[in-house]
Amino acid sequence: MEKLFFALLNRSIAASFMVLAVVFLRLLFRKGPRWVFCLLWGLVALRLLCPVSIQSPLSLAPETPSLEETFSPSAGEETLPGTLLTEGADPDSAAPGIQASQGLDWGMVFSRVWVLGFGLMLLYALGSLLALRQRLADATLLGKGIKGSQWVSSPFVMGLFRPTIYLPYHLDEDCQKYVLAHENAHIRRRDHWLKPKAFLLLSVYWFQPLLWLAYILFCRDMETACDEKAVKDMEKEERQAYSWALLQCSLGRHSFTGPLAFGEVGVKERVRRVMNYKKPQFWLILLALAAGLITGVCLLTDRPEPKTPTEAGEISTVYIGDAPKTVAVAQSLSYPEGISYASVQLQTTKKPYGLTVYLKGQGQGSREAFRSCAMQAFDRIGDLGVIAFWSKSPEQELARFTRQEMEEGEPLADAVSQAIVEQNSPGEKGDSLVRCGSFVELGRDTFLVDSDPPQDGGLVLYGIAMYQAFARSGQSLESQEGSHIPAILTFKEGEEGYVLTDYWTPRDGSFYLSDIQEHFPENLAQSALNTQDYVLMQMQDCYAQAISRGGVNPARLIPALLEKVESSPAASSAPGDHIAAHPDEWNQLLYLGDSTLDYVFDAFLKGGQTGLRGQLLRQLLDELAPESAIKTAAETGQDYFDAWKAYYESILKQNGEEWMQQHHPAFWKMEQKF
């Protein structure tokens, strides 16, 4: 209910600028035809009814802040800890459950008052209509669609499907003729439909004073428009008689007609306009319509929202206590394959504020994959300090990150890489090898020094360490030595940064399994044993470091590797045979990662890859971007890529840039770079 009320409140504020614009145009074109202004009041109604924001660079509508957050009890306050939002729960409906109980919930108060006012407006309309019908029950039929009653002192029209004109008995025959001309104009204009709709709209927005003004002016413009329609073909003498009929109907007591019937309003102004009526000039009508059109374009639309540091359309919030948005952020994170969102728990009693995300599914995610999710969450939740990812079954922590460690990530990553190289390099390093270290972090822990008070002792990293030493031969790289093994690195942070204090690896042979199970946390041991899951990613990391440090040009290395793969066996044109004959060169192409992918895109976009080279490029594309492989009966590599590109261009149109970047990064990379 609160959400609906605040949506209507924000919409009424936007419509109020349109009301002021129409009032200004009424003054500016006071000699213009009133039917034009009835159309302009229709634009106000359209602004009130439109549930979506239409954005336009031509909009002049002032930006109105969302009042929902202003009056939310969680604005500026902390939320209660330990709130669990379960799978499938509506974040909006869950919000009250986590809001602080201190203070008055003004949103709830205002929404209840709005419902009460809306109900009273409808009761007033219904009650007045029933009372009027009861008083007119004995009305006499004077003609088709015309009745007379002693309870009627001024004429009016009532009824939706069968509109009836009610007249007082005291009208003479000449006066009655002009009154009927006016009331029939109402019926021809379908005003008996428009006024009830206008009153219903006013009942919804009864709290906005400017809309009461708009309703009153609309009713007056409607009456005046009927006068103009009735007298447009009359001579001066007839207009005088028509004015006399208006005055005669306005004298004496006024009959109660209620909001859904038509009575005579603004008689003084109407008489003056009737007496001075001149057929409006065409240029004046055209100018008034043009002004109305410009007003509609400028005030029916909203200004385009400026892009924030996050991607356009991406949900974000400045405080974790905004539960609906916090839940929406958690639901939209790019979780590892086979894992999906289940629920969240908030910790907002003290800083650092925390978010625990519970996940479901059978997929396996590395710490690096969850690090990407954490980076997204820290970017989009302004005061989030700690985020933890837990599996629901079995219930165990998968990864935990703090904002501080994410911001200090580069110094730590450099220290880890340096530690791997130093631990694996020989004592004397007089050679010219390019040495690289890569580390996949599976988890981390901190420990305290036993002192008073306890002090930070250091940081323990659990993961997979890879060491590679490359020799440069012309424009190629040859791996000379390397290792790939689970490792535990312990650092102490000092004034000079992170200092390695311990580097542990398991013993070989029969001790390997027991060492890992003994030293790694239970929830990380299995991932530590699956080292093959991280080989390609870490080799790509090491090759990227070697290319950067060794001065190797991938643009020359990649064609040379492809030529080597193509060279044999000469009797076969099947790409699989060539790959099997040159596994080292093929693996190097895969290890070159993004550089190879760039080469593949560049070659395909130039076109003509219809031979063996095209089939090899297709295989590289599928192996380097397996999440984006498609099934197609393409005969050549070029045909495959053209179908691949067309398919993902259509997916991009359907799902948008943000979704594409998260789920098909290879295509996104091609779109951005080429």
C-alpha positions in Angstrom: 0.0 0.0 0.0 2.8 2.4 0.9 4.5 1.8 -2.4 1.3 2.6 -4.4 0.7 5.8 -2.4 4.3 7.1 -2.9 4.0 6.2 -6.6 0.8 8.3 -6.8 2.4 11.1 -4.8 5.4 11.3 -7.0 3.2 11.2 -10.1 1.0 14.0 -8.7 4.0 16.2 -8.2 5.1 15.7 -11.8 1.5 16.5 -13.0 1.4 19.7 -10.9 3.9 21.3 -13.3 1.6 20.4 -16.2 -1.4 22.0 -14.3 0.6 25.3 -13.8 1.5 25.3 -17.5 -2.2 24.9 -18.6 -3.2 27.6 -16.2 -0.6 29.9 -17.8 -1.8 29.0 -21.3 -5.4 29.8 -20.3 -4.3 33.3 -19.3 -2.1 33.7 -22.4 -4.8 32.5 -24.8 -7.8 33.8 -22.9 -9.6 34.6 -26.2 -8.9 31.2 -27.6 -11.6 28.5 -27.9 -12.2 26.6 -24.7 -12.3 23.2 -26.4 -8.6 23.5 -26.8 -8.1 23.8 -23.1 -10.3 20.8 -22.5 -7.7 18.9 -24.6 -4.9 20.3 -22.5 -6.6 19.2 -19.3 -6.7 15.8 -21.0 -2.9 15.9 -21.1 -2.9 16.5 -17.3 -5.0 13.4 -16.9 -2.7 11.4 -19.1 0.3 12.5 -16.9 -1.6 11.2 -13.9 -2.6 7.9 -15.5 0.7 7.0 -17.2 2.4 4.3 -14.9 5.8 4.5 -16.6 8.3 7.3 -17.1 8.8 8.4 -20.7 12.2 10.0 -21.0 13.1 12.6 -23.5 16.0 15.1 -23.9 13.3 17.7 -24.7 11.7 17.4 -21.3 11.5 20.5 -19.1 9.9 18.7 -16.2 11.9 19.4 -13.0 13.4 16.4 -11.4 11.4 15.2 -8.4 13.1 13.2 -5.7 11.6 9.9 -4.6 9.6 10.6 -1.4 9.4 6.9 -0.5 13.0 6.9 0.7 12.6 10.3 2.4 9.7 9.0 4.6 11.0 5.4 5.0 11.7 4.5 8.6 15.0 3.0 7.5 16.3 6.3 6.1 19.1 7.3 8.3 18.4 4.5 10.7 19.9 1.0 11.2 18.0 -2.1 10.4 17.5 -5.1 12.6 20.1 -7.8 12.2 19.5 -11.4 11.3 16.7 -10.9 8.8 16.4 -13.8 6.5 14.7 -13.2 3.1 13.9 -16.6 1.7 13.8 -17.8 -1.9 10.9 -16.4 -3.9 10.0 -13.8 -1.3 9.1 -10.4 -2.6 11.8 -7.9 -1.4 9.2 -5.2 -1.1 7.0 -7.3 1.2 10.0 -8.3 3.2 11.1 -4.7 3.9 8.8 -4.0 6.8 10.2 -7.1 8.6 13.7 -5.6 8.7 12.9 -2.0 9.5 13.7 -0.6 12.8 10.7 -0.4 15.2 11.8 2.9 16.6 10.0 5.9 15.3 6.8 6.4 13.4 6.4 4.9 10.0 5.2 8.0 8.1 4.8 6.1 4.9 2.3 3.8 6.5 0.4 6.7 8.2 0.2 8.7 4.9 -1.0 5.7 2.9 -3.7 4.9 5.4 -4.9 8.5 5.4 -4.9 8.4 1.6 -7.1 5.3 1.5 -9.5 6.9 4.0 -9.7 10.1 1.9 -10.2 8.1 -1.3 -13.0 6.1 0.3 -14.7 9.2 1.5 -14.6 10.8 -1.9 -16.2 7.7 -3.5 -18.8 7.5 -0.7 -19.7 11.2 -1.3 -20.1 10.6 -5.0 -22.2 7.5 -4.6 -24.3 9.0 -1.8 -25.0 12.2 -3.7 -26.0 10.3 -6.8 -28.4 8.0 -4.9 -29.9 11.0 -3.0 -30.4 12.9 -6.3 -32.0 9.9 -8.0 -34.4 9.6 -5.1 -35.4 13.2 -5.3 -36.0 12.9 -9.1 -38.0 9.7 -8.9 -41.2 11.6 -9.6 -39.8 13.7 -12.5 -42.2 14.3 -15.4 -41.2 13.2 -18.9 -41.3 16.4 -21.1 -39.9 14.8 -24.3 -37.4 12.3 -25.5 -34.5 12.4 -23.0 -35.9 15.4 -21.2 -37.6 15.5 -17.8 -38.9 18.2 -15.5 -39.0 18.3 -11.7 -40.1 20.6 -8.9 -36.8 19.9 -7.2 -34.7 21.3 -10.0 -34.0 25.0 -10.0 -31.3 25.0 -12.8 -30.9 22.5 -15.6 -28.4 19.7 -15.7 -27.6 16.4 -17.4 -27.3 13.1 -15.5 -26.7 9.5 -16.7 -23.9 7.7 -18.4 -25.6 5.2 -20.9 -28.9 7.1 -21.2 -28.1 10.7 -20.4 -31.2 12.7 -19.4 -31.7 16.5 -19.3 -33.5 17.7 -16.2 -35.2 21.1 -16.4 -37.0 23.3 -13.8 -40.7 23.9 -14.3 -40.4 27.7 -14.3 -38.5 28.0 -17.6 -40.5 29.5 -20.4 -40.5 28.0 -23.9 -38.0 30.5 -25.4 -35.5 30.0 -22.6 -36.0 26.3 -22.7 -34.9 26.2 -26.3 -31.5 27.7 -25.5 -31.0 25.6 -22.4 -31.6 22.4 -24.4 -29.1 23.6 -27.0 -26.5 23.9 -24.3 -27.3 20.6 -22.6 -27.4 18.7 -25.9 -23.9 20.1 -26.7 -22.8 18.4 -23.5 -24.2 15.1 -24.7 -22.7 15.4 -28.1 -19.3 16.1 -26.6 -19.6 13.0 -24.4 -19.1 15.2 -21.3 -21.4 12.9 -19.3 -18.6 10.4 -19.6 -15.7 12.8 -19.1 -16.8 14.5 -15.9 -17.2 11.2 -13.8 -13.8 10.1 -15.0 -12.3 13.4 -14.0 -13.9 13.2 -10.6 -12.7 9.6 -10.1 -9.1 10.8 -10.9 -9.6 13.7 -8.4 -10.7 11.1 -5.8 -7.4 9.2 -6.3 -5.3 12.3 -6.1 -7.5 14.2 -3.5 -4.4 15.2 -1.5 -2.9 17.4 -4.3 -4.4 21.0 -4.1 -3.4 21.9 -7.6 -5.5 19.1 -9.0 -8.6 20.5 -7.2 -7.9 23.7 -9.1 -7.5 21.8 -12.3 -10.8 20.0 -11.7 -12.6 23.3 -11.1 -11.1 25.0 -14.2 -11.8 21.9 -16.3 -15.5 22.0 -15.3 -15.7 25.7 -16.2 -13.9 25.2 -19.6 -16.2 22.4 -20.3 -19.3 24.6 -19.7 -17.8 27.4 -21.8 -16.9 25.0 -24.6 -20.6 23.9 -24.7 -21.7 27.6 -24.8 -19.4 28.2 -27.8 -20.6 25.1 -29.6 -24.3 26.2 -29.0 -23.9 29.9 -30.1 -21.4 29.6 -32.9 -24.1 30.0 -35.6 -26.3 32.5 -33.6 -26.8 36.1 -34.4 -26.3 38.8 -31.8 -30.0 38.9 -30.8 -30.0 35.1 -30.3 -26.9 35.3 -28.2 -28.6 38.0 -26.0 -31.5 35.6 -25.5 -29.1 32.7 -24.7 -27.4 34.9 -22.1 -30.7 35.8 -20.6 -31.5 32.1 -20.3 -28.2 31.6 -18.5 -29.0 34.4 -16.1 -32.5 33.1 -15.5 -31.2 29.6 -14.7 -28.7 31.0 -12.2 -31.3 33.0 -10.2 -33.0 31.6 -7.1 -32.0 28.6 -5.1 -29.4 26.2 -6.6 -30.3 22.5 -6.9 -27.9 20.0 -5.5 -26.6 17.9 -8.5 -23.6 16.2 -7.0 -20.2 15.7 -8.7 -21.4 13.3 -11.4 -24.1 15.6 -13.0 -23.8 18.9 -14.8 -24.9 22.1 -13.2 -24.4 25.7 -14.3 -21.1 27.1 -13.0 -19.2 30.4 -13.7 -22.3 32.0 -15.2 -21.0 35.6 -15.0 -17.9 34.9 -17.1 -19.9 32.7 -19.5 -22.5 35.5 -20.2 -19.7 37.9 -20.9 -18.0 35.4 -23.4 -21.3 34.7 -25.1 -22.1 38.4 -25.6 -18.7 39.1 -27.0 -18.4 35.8 -28.9 -16.5 35.9 -32.2 -15.5 33.0 -34.2 -11.9 32.4 -33.3 -9.4 33.0 -36.0 -7.6 30.0 -37.5 -4.2 31.3 -36.6 -5.2 31.6 -32.9 -6.5 28.0 -32.8 -3.3 26.8 -34.5 -1.1 28.7 -32.1 -3.0 27.4 -29.1 -2.7 23.9 -30.3 1.0 24.3 -31.0 1.5 25.6 -27.5 -0.4 22.7 -26.1 1.7 20.2 -28.2 4.9 21.8 -27.0 3.7 21.7 -23.4 2.8 18.0 -23.8 6.2 17.1 -25.2 8.1 19.1 -22.6 6.1 18.2 -19.5 4.6 14.7 -20.3 8.1 13.3 -20.4 10.9 13.1 -17.9 14.5 14.0 -18.3 16.8 11.1 -19.1 18.5 9.8 -15.9 22.2 10.6 -15.8 24.4 7.5 -15.9 25.9 6.7 -12.6 29.2 5.0 -12.0 27.4 1.7 -12.2 26.1 0.5 -15.6 22.9 2.2 -16.8 19.9 0.3 -15.5 21.9 -1.4 -12.8 20.3 -1.6 -9.3 22.3 0.1 -6.6 21.8 1.7 -3.2 23.8 3.9 -0.8 22.9 2.0 2.3 22.5 -1.7 3.1 19.3 -1.0 5.1 17.4 -0.5 1.8 16.3 -4.1 1.9 14.4 -4.3 -1.5 17.4 -2.9 -3.4 20.0 -4.9 -1.4 18.1 -8.1 -2.1 17.8 -7.1 -5.8 21.6 -6.6 -5.9 22.2 -10.0 -4.3 19.8 -11.7 -6.8 21.6 -10.1 -9.8 25.2 -11.0 -9.0 27.0 -13.2 -11.6 27.4 -16.4 -9.6 29.5 -19.4 -10.8 27.8 -21.8 -13.2 25.4 -24.2 -11.4 25.0 -21.9 -8.4 22.1 -19.5 -7.8 20.7 -17.1 -5.2 18.5 -18.5 -2.4 18.3 -15.9 0.4 20.2 -13.2 2.3 20.8 -12.2 5.9 21.7 -8.6 6.9 23.9 -7.4 9.8 23.4 -3.7 10.5 23.8 -3.3 14.2 27.4 -2.1 13.9 30.1 -1.3 11.4 31.3 -2.9 9.2 27.8 -3.7 8.0 27.5 -7.2 6.6 25.6 -9.2 4.0 25.4 -13.0 4.0 24.2 -14.5 0.7 22.9 -18.1 0.9 23.2 -20.1 -2.4 21.8 -23.3 -3.8 22.9 -25.6 -6.5 25.5 -28.3 -7.2 28.0 -26.1 -9.0 31.6 -25.5 -7.7 32.9 -22.0 -7.5 36.4 -20.8 -6.9 37.3 -18.0 -4.6 38.2 -15.9 -7.7 34.7 -16.4 -9.0 33.1 -15.3 -5.7 35.6 -12.4 -5.6 34.0 -11.1 -8.8 30.6 -11.3 -7.1 31.9 -9.5 -4.1 33.4 -6.7 -6.3 30.0 -6.2 -7.9 28.3 -6.1 -4.5 30.8 -3.5 -3.0 30.4 -1.3 -6.1 26.6 -1.3 -5.8 25.9 -1.2 -2.0 27.5 2.0 -0.7 28.1 1.1 3.0 28.6 -2.7 2.7 31.6 -3.7 4.7 31.7 -7.5 4.6 30.0 -10.0 2.3 30.0 -13.8 2.9 28.7 -16.5 0.6 27.3 -19.7 2.1 25.8 -22.9 0.6 22.5 -23.9 2.0 23.1 -27.6 1.8 25.4 -28.5 3.3 25.5 -25.3 5.3 29.0 -24.0 5.1 30.9 -20.8 4.2 32.2 -20.7 0.6 34.0 -17.4 0.7 34.2 -14.1 2.6 35.4 -10.7 1.6 35.8 -7.3 3.2 35.8 -4.0 1.5 39.2 -3.2 2.9 40.9 -6.3 1.4 39.2 -5.7 -2.0 40.6 -2.1 -2.0 44.1 -3.4 -0.9 44.0 -6.2 -3.5 46.8 -5.1 -5.8 49.6 -4.9 -3.1 48.6 -8.3 -1.8 48.4 -9.9 -5.2 51.9 -8.5 -6.0 53.2 -9.9 -2.7 51.6 -13.4 -3.5 53.1 -13.5 -7.0 56.5 -12.5 -5.7 56.4 -15.1 -2.9 55.6 -17.9 -5.4 58.5 -16.9 -7.7 60.9 -16.7 -4.8 59.9 -20.0 -3.3 60.3 -21.9 -6.6 63.3 -20.2 -8.2 66.8 -21.5 -7.7 69.1 -19.7 -5.3 71.2 -18.2 -8.0 69.1 -16.5 -10.8 71.8 -15.6 -13.3 69.7 -16.7 -16.3 67.4 -14.7 -18.5 64.2 -16.6 -17.8 61.0 -14.8 -17.3 59.6 -16.1 -14.0 55.9 -15.7 -13.2 53.6 -16.7 -10.4 49.8 -17.2 -10.3 47.6 -17.9 -7.4 43.9 -19.0 -7.2 42.7 -18.1 -3.8 40.2 -20.6 -2.4 39.8 -19.0 1.0 41.5 -16.9 3.7 41.7 -16.5 7.4 43.2 -14.0 9.9 44.8 -14.7 13.2 45.5 -12.5 16.3 48.7 -12.2 18.4 48.1 -13.1 22.0 48.6 -9.7 23.6 46.6 -7.2 25.6 44.7 -6.0 23.6 45.0 -8.7 20.9 46.6 -7.4 17.7 46.3 -8.5 14.1 48.8 -11.2 13.6 48.6 -11.8 9.9 46.7 -13.2 6.9 46.5 -16.8 5.8 45.7 -17.5 2.1 44.6 -21.0 1.0 44.8 -21.7 -2.7 46.5 -23.2 -5.8 49.9 -21.8 -6.7 51.4 -22.0 -10.2 55.0 -21.2 -11.0 56.3 -20.9 -14.6 59.7 -19.9 -16.0 59.8 -19.0 -19.7 62.7 -18.6 -22.1 62.2 -16.2 -25.0 63.2 -17.5 -28.4 62.7 -14.9 -31.0 59.0 -14.0 -30.9 58.0 -17.2 -29.0 57.9 -18.4 -25.4 59.1 -21.8 -24.2 58.3 -23.1 -20.7 61.5 -24.2 -19.0 60.3 -25.1 -15.5 57.2 -24.9 -13.5 55.0 -26.3 -10.8 51.3 -26.4 -9.9 50.3 -27.3 -6.4 48.0 -26.4 -3.4 49.7 -23.9 -1.1 49.1 -22.0 2.1 50.7 -18.6 2.3 50.9 -16.6 5.5 51.6 -12.9 5.5 52.1 -10.2 8.1 51.2 -6.7 7.1 53.8 -4.1 8.1 54.8 -0.6 7.2 56.5 -2.0 4.0 53.4 -3.9 3.0 52.8 -7.6 3.1 55.7 -9.7 4.3 55.7 -13.5 3.8 56.2 -15.4 7.0 55.3 -19.0 5.9 54.9 -20.9 2.6 53.4 -24.3 3.0 53.0 -27.0 0.3 52.0 -30.7 0.8 54.5 -33.5 0.7 54.7 -35.8 -2.3 53.5 -39.4 -2.6 51.3 -41.0 0.0 51.4 -37.9 2.3 49.9 -35.6 -0.4 46.2 -36.3 0.4 46.5 -36.4 4.1 48.6 -33.2 4.2 45.9 -31.3 2.3 43.1 -32.7 4.4 45.0 -31.8 7.6 46.0 -28.2 6.7 43.2 -27.0 4.5 39.8 -26.1 6.1 37.2 -28.9 5.5 35.2 -26.8 3.0 38.3 -26.0 0.9 40.1 -29.4 0.9 38.2 -30.9 -2.1 38.8 -27.7 -4.2 42.5 -27.9 -3.3 42.7 -31.4 -4.7 41.0 -30.4 -8.0 44.0 -28.5 -9.3 43.2 -29.4 -12.9 40.2 -27.1 -12.8 42.5 -24.1 -12.6 45.3 -25.0 -15.0 44.0 -23.1 -18.1 43.1 -20.0 -16.2 46.5 -19.9 -14.4 48.5 -20.7 -17.4 46.8 -17.8 -19.2 47.7 -15.6 -16.3 51.4 -16.7 -16.4 51.6 -16.2 -20.2 50.1 -12.7 -19.8 52.8 -11.8 -17.3 55.5 -13.3 -19.5 54.3 -11.4 -22.6 54.3 -8.2 -20.6 57.7 -8.7 -19.0 59.4 -10.5 -21.9 58.6 -8.1 -24.7 56.9 -10.8 -26.8 54.5 -9.6 -29.5 51.4 -11.8 -29.6 50.4 -10.5 -33.0 53.6 -12.3 -34.4 53.6 -15.3 -32.1 50.0 -16.4 -32.7 50.2 -16.7 -36.5 53.5 -18.6 -36.2 51.8 -21.1 -33.8 48.8 -21.5 -36.2 51.1 -22.1 -39.2 52.9 -24.8 -37.1 49.6 -26.5 -36.3 48.5 -26.3 -40.0 51.8 -27.8 -41.3 51.0 -31.4 -40.6 49.6 -34.0 -41.2 49.5 -33.0 -44.9 47.2 -35.9 -45.8 44.4 -34.6 -43.5 42.2 -31.5 -43.5 40.4 -32.4 -40.2 41.3 -29.8 -37.6 41.3 -32.5 -34.8 44.1 -34.3 -36.5 46.2 -31.2 -36.7 45.6 -30.3 -33.1 46.5 -33.8 -32.0 49.8 -33.6 -33.9 50.8 -30.3 -32.3 49.6 -30.3 -28.7 52.3 -28.0 -27.4 51.6 -25.3 -30.0 47.8 -25.6 -29.5 48.1 -25.3 -25.7 50.2 -22.2 -26.2 47.4 -20.7 -28.3 45.0 -21.4 -25.5 47.4 -20.1 -22.8 47.7 -16.8 -24.7 44.0 -16.3 -23.8 42.7 -12.9 -24.6 45.4 -12.2 -27.1 44.4 -15.3 -29.1 40.7 -14.4 -28.8 41.5 -10.9 -30.2 43.3 -12.5 -33.1 40.4 -14.9 -33.8 37.9 -12.0 -33.8 40.1 -9.8 -36.0 40.5 -12.6 -38.6 36.8 -13.6 -38.7 35.7 -10.0 -38.9 38.0 -9.5 -42.0 36.2 -12.5 -43.5 37.3 -15.2 -45.9 38.2 -17.9 -43.2 36.8 -20.8 -45.2 39.6 -23.3 -45.1 41.5 -25.2 -42.4 42.6 -21.9 -40.7 38.9 -21.0 -40.3 38.1 -24.4 -38.7 41.0 -24.0 -36.3 39.9 -20.5 -35.4 36.4 -21.8 -34.7 37.9 -24.4 -32.4 39.8 -21.7 -30.5 36.7 -19.6 -30.2 34.7 -22.5 -28.7 37.5 -23.5 -26.3 38.3 -20.0 -25.1 34.6 -19.0 -24.8 32.9 -22.3 -24.0 29.9 -20.5 -22.4 29.1 -19.0 -25.8 29.5 -22.0 -28.1 26.5 -22.6 -30.4 25.1 -25.6 -32.3 24.9 -25.0 -36.1 25.5 -26.9 -39.3 28.0 -24.4 -40.6 30.4 -25.9 -43.1 33.2 -23.4 -42.7 34.7 -21.6 -39.7 33.6 -18.3 -41.3 30.0 -19.5 -41.6 30.1 -20.6 -38.0 31.4 -17.2 -36.8 28.8 -15.3 -38.9 26.0 -17.4 -37.3 27.6 -17.0 -33.9 27.8 -13.2 -34.2 24.2 -12.8 -35.6 22.9 -15.0 -32.8 24.5 -13.0 -30.0 23.6 -9.7 -31.6 19.9 -10.8 -31.2 20.6 -11.9 -27.6 22.1 -8.5 -26.9 19.0 -6.7 -28.1 16.8 -9.0 -25.9 18.8 -8.9 -22.7 20.8 -5.7 -22.7 24.5 -4.8 -22.3 24.8 -5.6 -18.6 23.4 -9.1 -18.9 25.6 -9.8 -21.9 28.8 -8.6 -20.2 28.1 -11.0 -17.3 27.0 -14.1 -19.2 28.9 -13.9 -22.6 32.0 -11.8 -21.9 33.8 -13.0 -25.1 31.1 -11.5 -27.3 31.0 -8.4 -25.1 34.7 -8.0 -25.5 34.4 -8.3 -29.3 31.6 -5.7 -29.4 33.6 -3.2 -27.3 37.0 -3.7 -29.0 36.1 -4.2 -32.6 
